[in-house]
Amino acid sequence: IWTVPAVGTSGPITVYNALCLGDASGVGAIGGSARTASCSGATAQRWTATDDGTLRNVQTGACLALRGRST
């Protein structure tokens, strides 16, 4: 089960309250990857949820998208 920050806030995206999703590259490159890892509180593991449904990585500003899907 995934948990995401409330709209208008920033925080981790977690799965089973055990792992956090982060930008794997740290640079926010288009087509880059996100990965789960132990939660560390790192900026790369923080996301901002917007009212249009976008999730943006706090460190890179990159939007989270599913492969083969729109953002």
Secondary structure by P-SEA (a helix, b strand, c coil): ccccccccbbbbbccccccccccccccccccbbbbbcccccccccbbbbccccccccccccbbbbcccccc
